C-alpha cells in the first residue's frame, strides 16, 4: 500500500519513506552507499541477475562503472523526504 511521494524513487528510497512514515525518532540507514558516497557497487554484482545494464551500449553491466538509471535523482529525493520529517534523525551509515 505504499505510494511513493516523488518520481524516480528507488526501492531503497521507498524503504526510507516507509521508515519515516512509521514514526521512529531515529533511523539508521545501512547499505545505502549510493546515497552516501555515490558508490553503486552491489553485493550481487557478477551474479546471474546482475549482468544487465540498460544504459551501457552493449547492455553489459560492469560493476566498476555501473550507475543506476535514476541515480542522479536519488540525492534530491532523499533530501526532500528527510525534510518532510524534521523531527526524525536519519543516519546514513
N, C-alpha and C positions, 0 to 999 in steps of 0.2 A: 503494500500500500504506500510505499514511499514515492513521493512525487519530487523529482529534482527541482531545486529552486532556480537553477540557472542552466543555460545552454552549455554544451561542451563539458558536462560533468562526467568524470571517470567513475568507475565503481568505487575507487578509493575516496573520492570527494563525496560520493553519496554516503559512504560509511561514516565519514566525518560529520556530514549533515545529520544523519540519524543519531550519532552520538551527541551532538549538540542539542538535538530536539528532546533527548531523554532527561535533561535537566541536571546533569552532573555538575559539580563545581569546578572540576579539573579533569582534563582528558590528556592522556599520554598517547601520542600517535607514533607507532613504531613501524618501521619498514616503508616509510614514505620518502625515500631518498630522492625521488624525482622532484618533490616539493622542496626538500631541504637543501639539496645541492645540485639539482638537475642531473642526478645520476640515474639513468634509466635501465641499468643492468638489473637482471631478474634472476632469482634462484633457479628458474625453469629454463633459462637461456640454453640453447643447444639440445633441448629435448624435442620430441616429435611435434608437439603442438606450438613450439616457439621457433619456427623456421621461416615464417612468412612476415614480410614487411610490405604493406601496400604502397608505401612511399618510395621504396627502392626501385630503380629502373628494372632490375632483374627479379624483383619481388622476394629476394632472399634476405632474411634478417641476419645482420652482422652485429652481435651483441655490443661490440666496442663503439659502433656508430649509430645504433638504433635510437630513434627518438619517436615516441608515440605521436600519432597524427594530431591530437588536440593538446599536446603538452604545452604549447605556447599559451594556452588559456588557463592552465591549472593554477598558476600562482594568483592570478587576479580573481578567479572564482574562490579560491581558498581564503583570500583576504576579505572578500565580500561576505562569505559565510561566517567567518570569525567575528567580523564587525557587527553582525546581527545579534551576536550573543556576547556582549562586552563583559558580562559578569562571570563568564566561563573561561578559565585559563586553559589554553591549548598548548601543549609542549610537543614540538616536533623533535623526536629523539632519533 
